[in-house]
Amino acid sequence: MSGPVGGRLLWMFGDAISPNFGLVDNSAAVGPRLPVSPATDLTKTDEQTDADGDPVPFIPMTPEEQTPPEGDRFALWAGNRIVPTADGSGDAWLFFHKIQIPWDFDSHPWWTSTGIARIHAPDEDHDYPYVTRDNPVACNPTCLFTVEVDPHAFNASALVEDGYLYLTHAASVPPFSRPIYAARADFSRLDHLLTHHDGPADTETAARIKALFRYWNGGPGKDPASWVPDVSQAAPMADFDEAWGGHHSISWNTFLESYIAVYLDWDRKLKLRTASTFVGPWSEPVEVFDTAQSCPDNGTLNLYSGWEHPSLATANGKNIVLSYFCADSVGFSVPAQIHLVRATLAKPRRAAAG
C-alpha cells in the first residue's frame, strides 16, 4: 500500500518474514518525493531499521497486542489508503486492520476490526515518518469498526471527496470472499474529533466518531438519502464479487474524469472499472494485466493485493501504477515479491452520431 506523507511517498507493508529477522507484522519505507515523473525510480526507498539493520514495526503495538492469547497473534496491517489530515501539516490518517489470528488459522473465528492511527511527517526531531495511536478509535482499546457489530470491516480503500471521507472494505478474514460495502463521514468533523479529544479511552468521543458514519444502501451515490445511519441497511457493490479477498482500490482519475476501481480477479488478471460516483454504477471490467506473465501458476501460489497507487499517476492521470503480490508459500519456488505495473489509459471512444 502507499500514500503521501510530508511530500514523500510512503510504502506500507503487512507481514514481513525473513530468515534473518523472523516476523515483523507491519513495516514501511519512504519512497521518492512527490509528484513523480516517468523517470522516477519508484523502488528506491529508505526503510527504518533497528541497530541490526532489520525492519522495525511501523504501527506501534500495545502491550495487549504484544501478548495475545496463547497460540494466537495480533497483526496490524495498513489499509489500502491513507488520508491527509485537514490541518495541512503533511500528516495523514492511517486506516489499519487489526486482526487476531489463530495459530492454525481456523481453530476459532478471526477477530477483526478497523482502527485509525496518525502518521506524522518528519520534523526537526524525527527524520522519518512515525505513527501514534492516541485517538479514541485507534484500537487501544477502542476500534472504529469491529466484527461483532459490523462484519464489513471498512478498511480497504479511502479517499476524501466533496468534504466526505469515503471508505470501502476488504475481506482479510477467511474465506476471503465477500461483497464490498461503502461508508462515508463528514471529514472536517471526523478530523476534528480525532484531533481534539480527552485521551485514548475517551469512549464518548469514540461514540461520536462512529455516529458520523453513514452507509450506502444501494441508491444513487450522489443522493444523501442513499447514505443511512443503520449499517444493517448497507447494500453491497455486487460488481466486485470477483475481487480476490475484496482487495481493491478506488480513486478519482482526472484524465478519465471518473472514479476508477482496480482489483485482482480470481482469474489472476488485474482489472479496472470506471464510475461517475464512488459507489458506481460501475462499467464492465477491462483487463489491464495478466499476472501469469510474471507470476506463473504452479498450484501453490499466494497471489493477492492488486490495486492502484494514485500518488504515482503521471500525465494528469493518463499513466497509472498498479501492484500485486506473488509468492509460493508452500514449495518456495517463487520468491515473495511485489510487482509494479505501469498502465496507460485511453478514453472510451464515443459512437458516431446517427
C-alpha positions in Angstrom: 0.0 0.0 0.0 1.1 3.6 -0.4 0.2 7.2 0.1 1.6 10.7 0.5 3.2 11.9 3.8 5.2 15.0 4.2 5.7 15.4 0.4 7.1 11.9 0.1 5.6 8.5 -1.0 5.3 6.1 1.9 5.2 2.4 1.1 3.4 0.3 3.8 3.6 -3.5 4.2 1.8 -6.1 6.1 3.7 -9.2 7.3 7.4 -9.2 6.5 9.1 -12.6 7.0 12.7 -13.4 6.6 15.2 -16.0 8.0 17.2 -13.0 9.2 14.7 -11.4 11.5 11.6 -13.6 11.7 8.3 -11.8 11.5 7.6 -8.1 11.5 3.8 -7.7 11.3 3.9 -4.3 9.7 6.6 -2.1 8.3 7.1 0.9 6.0 9.6 2.6 3.7 9.9 6.1 2.4 10.0 6.4 -1.3 10.5 9.3 -3.8 9.4 12.9 -3.5 6.0 13.7 -4.9 4.9 14.4 -7.6 6.8 11.7 -9.5 7.9 11.9 -13.2 8.0 9.0 -15.6 11.8 8.7 -15.0 11.4 8.4 -11.2 12.8 5.2 -9.6 9.8 4.1 -7.6 11.7 1.3 -5.9 14.4 3.5 -4.3 13.4 3.6 -0.7 14.7 4.5 2.8 13.5 2.0 5.4 13.5 2.5 9.1 15.6 -0.3 10.7 17.0 -1.2 14.1 20.6 -1.5 15.2 21.0 -4.8 13.4 19.6 -3.4 10.1 16.3 -5.3 10.4 12.9 -3.5 9.7 11.0 -2.2 12.7 7.2 -2.2 13.2 5.6 1.0 11.8 2.4 0.9 13.7 3.3 0.5 17.4 1.7 -2.3 19.3 0.1 -2.0 22.7 1.2 -4.4 25.5 -2.1 -6.3 25.0 -1.3 -6.8 21.3 2.3 -7.9 22.1 0.9 -10.6 24.4 -2.1 -12.2 22.7 -3.9 -15.4 23.9 -1.7 -18.5 23.8 -1.2 -19.7 20.2 -2.7 -16.6 18.6 -1.1 -13.4 17.3 -2.3 -9.9 16.6 -1.5 -8.3 13.3 -1.8 -4.6 12.4 -2.0 -4.2 8.7 -2.2 -0.9 6.9 -5.3 -0.4 4.9 -5.1 0.5 1.2 -5.3 4.2 1.6 -4.1 7.0 3.9 -5.8 10.3 4.0 -4.0 13.6 4.6 -5.1 15.4 7.8 -7.1 18.6 7.4 -4.5 20.9 9.0 -2.1 20.9 6.1 0.8 19.6 8.2 1.7 16.8 5.9 0.5 14.3 8.4 -2.1 11.6 7.5 -4.7 9.4 9.0 -4.0 5.7 8.5 -6.9 3.3 8.5 -5.4 0.0 9.6 -6.8 -3.5 10.1 -6.3 -5.2 13.5 -6.7 -8.9 13.4 -6.4 -11.7 15.9 -5.2 -14.8 14.0 -5.3 -18.3 15.5 -2.2 -20.3 15.2 -3.7 -22.8 12.8 -5.9 -20.2 11.0 -9.2 -22.0 11.7 -9.3 -23.2 15.4 -11.6 -20.2 16.1 -13.0 -17.3 14.1 -10.7 -14.5 13.2 -11.4 -11.4 15.2 -11.1 -8.3 13.1 -11.5 -4.5 13.4 -10.6 -1.2 11.9 -8.5 1.4 13.7 -7.2 4.9 12.9 -3.6 6.0 13.6 -1.9 9.2 12.8 1.2 9.2 10.6 3.4 12.2 11.5 5.5 13.8 8.8 9.2 14.1 9.5 10.2 17.2 11.5 13.2 18.7 13.3 13.1 15.9 15.9 12.2 13.0 13.5 13.9 12.2 10.2 11.4 9.5 9.4 7.6 9.4 9.5 6.3 7.9 12.7 2.9 6.7 13.9 1.0 7.5 17.1 -2.2 5.8 18.3 -3.5 8.4 20.7 -7.1 8.9 19.4 -10.3 7.2 20.7 -10.7 4.7 17.8 -7.1 3.5 17.5 -7.8 0.1 19.0 -6.2 0.9 22.3 -8.7 -0.5 23.3 -11.5 1.1 21.2 -11.8 0.4 17.5 -13.8 2.2 14.8 -15.5 -0.9 13.3 -15.4 -4.4 14.9 -16.6 -7.7 13.6 -19.0 -8.1 16.5 -21.1 -5.1 15.4 -20.1 -4.7 11.7 -18.9 -7.6 9.6 -18.0 -5.3 6.7 -14.5 -4.4 8.1 -14.2 -0.9 6.5 -10.5 -0.5 5.8 -9.7 -1.2 2.2 -10.0 2.0 0.2 -10.3 5.6 1.5 -10.4 9.0 -0.1 -11.8 12.4 0.6 -14.1 14.0 -2.0 -16.6 16.9 -1.7 -16.0 17.1 2.1 -16.7 13.5 2.8 -14.3 10.7 3.7 -15.3 7.5 1.8 -14.4 4.1 2.9 -14.8 0.6 1.5 -14.0 -2.8 3.0 -11.6 -5.7 2.2 -12.2 -9.2 3.5 -9.0 -10.0 5.3 -10.7 -12.9 7.1 -11.3 -16.4 5.6 -12.9 -17.4 3.3 -11.6 -14.2 1.7 -14.6 -13.7 -0.4 -17.2 -11.1 0.4 -19.1 -8.3 -1.4 -17.8 -4.8 -1.0 -19.6 -2.1 1.1 -19.1 1.6 1.4 -19.4 4.2 4.2 -18.8 7.9 4.4 -18.5 10.6 7.1 -18.2 14.4 7.2 -14.4 14.7 7.0 -13.9 18.0 8.8 -16.0 16.8 11.8 -14.2 13.5 11.8 -10.8 15.1 11.6 -11.7 17.5 14.5 -12.9 14.7 16.7 -9.8 12.6 16.0 -7.5 15.6 16.7 -9.3 17.1 19.7 -10.2 14.6 22.4 -9.5 13.9 26.0 -7.5 10.7 25.5 -7.4 7.2 24.0 -10.1 5.9 26.4 -12.5 8.8 25.7 -15.4 6.5 24.9 -17.9 9.4 24.5 -15.8 10.8 21.7 -15.4 7.4 20.1 -19.1 7.0 20.0 -19.4 10.4 18.4 -16.9 9.4 15.8 -18.7 6.2 14.9 -22.0 8.1 14.8 -20.6 10.3 12.0 -20.6 7.4 9.5 -23.4 6.7 7.1 -23.7 3.5 5.0 -24.6 3.2 1.3 -27.9 1.5 0.9 -27.7 0.8 -2.9 -29.3 4.1 -4.1 -27.8 6.8 -6.3 -24.4 7.6 -4.9 -24.9 11.4 -5.0 -28.3 11.3 -3.3 -27.9 12.0 0.5 -30.9 9.6 1.1 -28.7 6.7 -0.1 -26.4 7.1 2.9 -28.1 5.8 6.1 -27.1 5.5 9.8 -28.1 1.8 10.2 -25.3 -0.5 9.0 -27.9 -3.3 8.7 -29.3 -1.5 5.7 -26.0 -1.4 3.9 -26.0 -2.8 0.3 -23.1 -4.5 -1.4 -21.4 -3.3 -4.6 -22.1 -6.6 -6.3 -19.9 -5.7 -9.3 -16.8 -6.6 -7.2 -17.8 -10.1 -6.1 -14.9 -11.4 -8.2 -12.3 -9.3 -6.4 -9.9 -11.7 -4.6 -10.4 -11.2 -0.9 -12.2 -8.0 -1.5 -8.8 -6.3 -2.2 -9.3 -3.3 -4.4 -8.6 0.4 -4.7 -10.9 3.3 -5.7 -9.6 6.7 -6.8 -10.6 9.7 -8.8 -8.9 9.8 -12.2 -8.6 13.3 -13.7 -7.7 12.0 -17.2 -10.9 9.9 -17.4 -12.9 12.3 -15.3 -14.3 9.3 -13.4 -13.6 7.1 -10.5 -11.5 4.0 -11.3 -11.6 0.8 -9.3 -8.7 -1.7 -9.7 -8.7 -5.2 -8.4 -7.2 -8.7 -8.9 -9.8 -11.1 -10.2 -9.9 -14.8 -9.4 -8.7 -15.4 -13.0 -5.4 -13.9 -11.9 -5.8 -10.7 -14.0 -5.7 -7.1 -12.9 -8.9 -5.4 -13.9 -10.3 -1.9 -14.0 -13.8 -0.5 -13.8 -15.0 3.2 -14.0 -17.9 5.0 -12.5 -19.2 8.6 -12.1 -19.6 8.1 -8.3 -17.6 6.4 -5.6 -20.2 3.5 -5.4 -21.0 3.2 -9.1 -22.8 2.0 -11.1 -19.6 0.5 -12.4 -18.6 -0.2 -16.0 -17.9 -3.7 -17.3 -14.3 -4.7 -16.3 -11.3 -4.0 -18.6 -8.3 -6.4 -18.4 -5.2 -4.3 -17.5 -2.6 -7.0 -16.9 -2.3 -10.8 -16.8 -0.2 -11.7 -13.8 0.8 -15.0 -15.4 3.4 -13.0 -17.4 5.5 -12.7 -14.3 3.8 -15.0 -11.8 3.1 -18.3 -13.4 0.7 -20.5 -11.5 2.3 -23.6 -10.0 -0.7 -24.6 -7.9 0.6 -23.3 -4.5 1.0 -19.5 -5.2 -0.2 -16.7 -2.9 -1.4 -14.0 -5.3 -3.3 -11.0 -3.9 -3.2 -7.3 -3.0 -4.0 -6.0 -6.5 -4.6 -2.2 -6.6 -3.6 1.2 -7.9 -1.3 3.8 -6.3 -2.9 7.1 -7.2 0.1 9.2 -5.9 2.2 7.6 -8.7 0.0 8.7 -11.6 1.5 11.0 -14.2 0.3 12.9 -17.2 -2.8 14.1 -15.3 -3.8 10.5 -14.5 -3.3 9.1 -18.0 -0.4 6.9 -16.8 -1.1 4.9 -13.6 0.8 2.4 -11.5 -0.6 -0.8 -10.1 0.9 -3.5 -7.9 0.2 -7.1 -6.8 1.9 -9.6 -4.5 3.1 -13.0 -5.6 4.9 -15.8 -3.7 5.0 -19.6 -3.4 4.4 -20.1 0.3 4.5 -23.9 0.1 7.3 -25.0 -2.2 9.1 -21.7 -2.1 9.9 -22.0 -5.8 8.7 -18.4 -6.3 10.2 -15.7 -4.1 7.9 -13.3 -2.3 7.8 -10.2 -4.5 5.7 -7.1 -5.0 5.3 -6.5 -8.7 4.7 -3.0 -10.2 2.8 -2.5 -13.4 2.5 0.7 -15.4 -0.6 1.2 -17.5 -1.6 3.9 -20.0 -5.3 4.8 -20.0 -7.3 5.6 -23.1 -10.6 7.5 -23.1 -13.6 5.5 -24.4 -14.5 6.1 -28.0 -17.8 7.8 -28.5 -20.2 6.3 -31.0 -20.7 8.5 -34.1 -24.0 10.4 -34.3 -26.6 8.6 -36.3 
